[in-house]
Amino acid sequence: MPALAGIVLQFSKYQGLGNDFLLLDGRNLSAAEDSFGLTPAAIQRLCDRRFGVGGDGVILALPPREGGELRMRIFNADGTEPEMCGNGIRCLARFLADSDGDDPGRTWQIETLAGRIVPQLLADGRIRVDMGRPFLEPGAIPTLLQPGPAGLPQGDLAVAGQVLAVAAVGMGNPHVVIPVPDVEAIDLELWGAALERHPMFPARTNVHFVQVLQPTHLVMRVWERGAGPTLACGTGACATLVACHLLGLSERGARLDLPGGPLDIQWDQADSHLFMTGPAEAVFDGVVVPGLIGPEEESPLDWADESPTAPAVASHPASERLQAPDDRPPSAAIDCATACVNGCLQPQACASQEARAQVEALLGGRSLDELVAIAANSAESRFRSRLAADSDGDG
């Protein structure tokens, strides 16, 4: 698909405990267009807090591929693609509820690079998410740390002149947890950055320092892979609870205070699933002018293949890899959203030519003001739906 030059991109901004994202609704797009034509450079411009919209990441709601209701792709502010984000999926669920007018009790089957995740809208407006089971085997996290006496990968790592006792947990993305006496005394910039890229974590890692106030009350600080210090991390809160419980520091359920606010995490003993409950709130709706996205000649990349944070497990159904030029399939089998990201593989018989022609016809037949008006009307409809839902809740 061509880059988005000339297209007015509609978005909604949501935040969960201060972790903020730009949401793009592509559930009705074709497979050839469901990347929105965005590039890592465009993601960086969108997330820039001075020259762009500002955000910790961009989330795409896309058509499903593995039997779910929809598919989620999330990109960090630096343009890399993580496997999952707990705060992000809460924001996505809240966005879907606001867009579609859903009532409390609604659940969504959402495909992610970390597998199927199921959030639920609660009566108080918060989102409860079944985060699945944690990964405790080193290869699944991934980490080179070996299993320790607590039943998870453990070890002492030399970091910036200090030796830190760490434990690793996977939540579909990698996490390292470090219990400390006082989280405020931690040099997060120094230790977080060093641990993220430590050789013991081949796919890099999210970093969490945790202080135990009580067995049911923990305080943590977050260094997020690809983003740096953030106000909250849902998968990180889950991983931190698992590590603390296995280390004998906490119960199976606890409140975890992050810089952006609290999350309630429960680790069910019966099926080992983790449940995260927390807020997600709308901030505003808007449109992005074409110039912010980037020039038409800027080629999108296959983030799932190029990102240093991509999963190392090649057998994962969502972790498809770009084929080499000498191993190209016939045009009917090409998924243009991933295979043609650096240019059409078969320009003489393009599989998405008709869809591209429709987009070009739409753009050619409308002025910029008309496209902005269409986006504004859609945003106003979502706002009225959100306002009506809030009024019903107050009643």
N, C-alpha and C positions, 0 to 999 in steps of 0.2 A: 504494500500500500504506500502511496506517496506520503511524504512528510506533511504535517498539518498546516503548511503555509496557506493562508487565506481562510482557514476554518476558525470560527469562534467556538472555543471550548467551554462548555458549561460545567461547573463543578459546585459541590457543596463542601464546606469546611466543618469538620466535627472535631471535638476533643474529648479524651477520656483521661481524667486526672492530669490535665495539662499536656498530655501527649497528643499532638494535633496532626490531622491528616486532611488531604484534599481527596474527596470521593468523586469518582467518575462512573456514571451508570452506562455500561455497555452491554446490558443483558440482551438487548435486541440486535446487537451487531452480528454480522456474519463472521465465520472463522477467519476469513481473509483480512478482517478489519479490526479484530477485537484487541489489538494492541494500541489503538488510537494513533498509531504512527509516532508515538513518543520515543524519544531517545534519552539516554542517561544525561546528556547535556541539558535537554529540555526539563527533565526532572529536577536537576540542580537549579535551573533558573526559576522554576515554579516554587521551589521550597526556600529560595533565598528570602530572608526576612526583610531585606532592604530594597532589593531590586525586583522581587517577585511577589507572589502571594504570601509566602511564608508557611512552613510546616515541617514536621518531622518526617513526612513521607507522603506518598501518593498511593491510593488504593483504587484498583479497578474492579468493578462488579461485572463479571463476564458470563457468557453461556457455559453450562456445565460440559464436562467431557467424560466424567466417570460415574454418571448416574445420579449425581446430586441435583440440588435445585439451582445452584449457581456456582461459579468459580471465582475465587478471590486471588488477585495478584497484588502484592504490595512491594513498594520500592522505597528504600531509604532516601534521605535527603541527598546522599552522595551518588545516587543513581544505581546502587547495588540492590539486588533482590534477595531478601531473606526468605526463609521457608514459611514463617508465620509470625504473627504479632497479636498478643492477647488484647491489648488496648485497641489495636486497629480493627480486630474482628468485632469488638463491642461497638465501635463507631460505625462499622459497616451495618451491623444489625439494626442499630438505631436509625441509620439513614434509610434502610429498606422499609422499616416500619413507618417512618415519616412519609416516604415517597408513596407507599401503597396503602396507607391508612389502616395498618394492622392493629389488632387489639391485643391486650395482654394475654399471655399464653402462647402466642405465635412462636414457632421454632423454624429454623432454617437449616437445611443440610448444605453446608458450604464446603466445596472442595478447595484444599490448599496444598502447597508443596509438602506440608507436614501431615497430610491425610485429611479425612473428613472431620470437620469441626461443627458442633451443633450449639449455637447460641439460642437463648430464649428470652423473650421480652416479659419482664415481671410487672406486676400491678403498680409498683412504685416508680416505674420508669427505668429502673436499673436493668442491666443485662446479665443474665446468668449463663455461663458458657461451660459446656462439657468439653474439657480440654484433652480428654483421652488419658492414656496411661503414660507415665514418664519412662524415659529410656535410661537404663542404668548400666548397660553393657558398653564398654569403651568404644567399640567399633561403631555403635549406633549413635553416639553422641555428636561428632566423633572426638576422641581424645586419646593421647598416648599414655595417660595416667592409668595405672593398674588398679583393679578392685582392691579395696581395703577392708578392714575388719567390720566397718559399718554397712557393708553391702553395696557400696557405690565406689566409683573411681576416686581415689584420694592420693595426696602426696604433699610434699613440701617443695615449694618452688622459690628460687631466688629471683627476686624482682626489685630492681632499683636499689640494690644494697641491703634489702631486707629478705628474710626467709618467711614465707607465708604458708600456713597450713590451709590447703584448698580441697574442695570436693566438686565433682562435675556431675551434672544431670542434663539429660536431653529432653526437650519438649517438642521434638521435631526440628528444633534449632538448638545450638549448643549453649550451655551456661556453666560458669564456674562461680561457686559460692564460697565466700570467705567470712567466717564468723570472727567478729572483733569486739573488744570491750566498749568502743565508742565510735560510732560511724562518723560523727562529726570531725573526729581527729584524723580521718583518712585523707591522704592526698590523692583525691580521685583522678585528677588529670594525669598525674604521674603513674600511679599503679594501674589505673583502668586501662590507659593506652598501652602499657607494657604487657599486661595480661591478655588483652584482646589479641595480640599478635605473637603470643608466646609459642615457641615451637611445640609445646605439648598439645596445641589445638590447631590441627592442620587446616581447618576451615574457619579459623579465627573463632572468637567466642564472645558472648555477652558476659559482663562482669558484675557481680553483686556482692557488696559488703553488707553484713547483717549484724545487728545487735539484738540480743534477746532481753526484752524487758520482763516478760513472763512467758510461760510455756504456750500461752494463747495470744501473745502480743509481741510482735517483732517489728523492728525498724530497719529499713534498708535504703541503700543508695545504689544508683544504677549507672553503669557505663555501658551504653548500647552499641553493639557491633554495627559499624557503619554510620553511627550518628553521634557518638560521644555521650556526655552526660545528658540524661533525659529525666523528666519528672516522674515517669512511671514506666513499668514494663510488666505486662500481664503474664507472659510466659515465664519471665524472670521471677515474679512473685511465686508462681507455682513451683518452679525449680528450687527456689529458696526454702519453701516450706518442706519439700521432700527431703532436701539435704539436712535441714535442721532436725526433722523428725528422726531420720536414720542415724544422725549423730547424737541422738538423745537429748536434744536441746528444746524440742517443742512437741506439742500434741499434733494429732493428725488434722486438726482444724485450728486456724488462727486468723487474727487480723494482722495484716501487714501494712504498716505505715510507710508510704513512699513520699518523696518530696511533694508530689501533686495531690496526695490524699490517700485514703485507706482502700484496700481491697480485702474482701473476705475470701479465703481459700480453704477448701475442704478436700481432703484426700480420702475417698471412700474406701473402707477396708474390704468391702465385699468384692468389688470388681476392680479396685485399684485406679479408678478414674479420678481425675482432679476436676473440681468445680470452682470456677472463679466468678465472683459476683462483684460488680462495680458499675459506676455511672458511665454514660456517654451522652454528650450534649451537642446540639447544633450550635454553630457559631454564626455562619452566614452562608448565603448562596451568591454565586457570581458567575461572571464569564471572563475568560482570558482573551486579550486581544491577540491577533495572529502573530505580531512581532515578537511576543515573549516566548513563543514556542520554538522558533528557530527558523533558519533558512531552509528552503525546499531541498537544497542539495545535501543537507546534513542527513546522513544515513542512520536509520535506527540500527541497534545492535540486538543480538540474541542474548538478552540478559541472563537467561537461565544457563547459557553456556559460558558466557564471559565473566559473570560475577564471581569474585573470590569467595563469596559467601554461599554459593550454590551447594546443594547437598552432594555428598560424596558417594551416595548410594545410587549407582546407575540403574538399578532395577526398579526404582520408584516409578510408578506409572506416570506421575506428573513431571518427572525430571527428564524430559526428552532432550536429545542432543541434535544439534545441527549436523546434517550429513555433509561429508566432503564433496567437493565439486565433481569428482570422478564417480561418485556413487549416487547421482541424482535420480530420483524416481520420475516416472512419467507425470505429466502435468496434472492428471486427475488425482494423483496421490499427494500432490504438494499442499502442505498447510502454509499458505502465504504469510500467515501471521508470524511464523517462526522461520520457515525455510528461505523466504525472500527478503529478509530484513536488510540485507546489504545490496538489494537490487533484484529485479525480476530475473528468475532463472531461465524462463522461457518467454521472452517478450513477444515472440511470434505466435504463441498459443497460450496467452496468460489465463490462468484459471479464474482470476478475479476481475477480468476485464470488464464484465458487465456491471459488477458492483462499483468499480472505480468510475465507470462512465456515469452511473447514477449520481454519485457524489459530485462529480464535476458539473453535471447538469444542474444539480441543486445550487451549487455555489455560483455557477454562471448566470442563473436566473434570478438571483436575489442580491440585493445590496447588503453592505455590511450592517447598515441600520436595521434592515429587515431581519437579518440573522440574529442580531442582538435582541430585537423585540421578541423573537420566537423563544430564545433562551430565557428572557426575563419573564415571559408569560408562564413558562414551565416552572421557574423558580417561585413565582407568586403562587402557583397552584400548590406546590409543596409546602410553602409557608402557611397557607390557609389550612391545609390538612393538618399540619403540626399544631397550629393554633386551636383547631377544633378538638384535637386529641387532648391538649392541655386543659381546655375548658371542661371536657367530659370528666377528666380526672379530678378537677377541683370540685365538681358537683358530687 
